């Protein structure tokens, strides 16, 4: 079996915290669903339990070499890493959507900023969420109805995989099929939205949940064992720094808008003034009382009469 490092992932990122390394493999688009993938089943060797397993990403490599790939190579890499004790933890994320033939069956809230999405094949149901390194795919199951027949790959303890194909009656064969799970993480960050009329920048939660995470998936808040302490702390620090940067930007936008508003208000106040600054008000005529005015008029008439003599 080749090592997971044989794959090249251009979008792979490494996060180191407290001496522990987390390798993130993002899956931002849905893997194309292929109908033939649902028929790629095999039975474990008798010594391993003889369970029927479907959607195993190593089916083509270990059992039928001509089988078509049914899951992204990122999934294969993460599953291989989970079987080895290494210093690097490989996780799908921080952007993740379920593959095309899968749907989200549950979402766990690891923290306020991190969601753990659990995906199963569309025809399978959630049995028990696999949150850690589990060598057996017990998360997704499909029950077979009585009398149904199923073709699957099997082998003897000494024979190679794919050496025989058997159609079994459910009355004597297995009644449950385990589908390989695909789980990943979405890290939610605060993203700025349109500025309001008051000039205050607002923020809204932004996540990378795509159509692979259906609304029917149950959302629970639990302690997730698949995230290392370093990964959790690294996510938390990144989110806090992002929020602080957004808050600082919002304050600068508000400050510039406030200064601009004050300047416009001053210009409008000067423009609305009825007279220029160099003009002076003309004093209004003094009003006299009627009695005093009558007396003055009488005196004027007396003066005119004297002038006439």
Secondary structure, DSSP 8 states (H G I E B T S, - for coil): ---GGGS--TT-EEEEETTEEEEEEEE-S-----GGGGG-EEE--GGGT--EEE--TTHHHHT-TT----S-HHHHHHHHHHTS--SEEEEEEEEE---TTEEEEEEEEEETTEEEEEEEETT-EESS---S--SS--SEEEE--TT-EEEEEE--TTS-TTSEEEEEETTTS--EEEE--EEEEEE-EEEE----TTS---EEEE----TTS-TTSEEEE---TTS-HHHHHHHHHHHHHHHHHHHHHHHHHHHHHHHHHHHHHHHHHHHT-SS-TT-----------HHHHHHHHHHHHHHHHHHH-
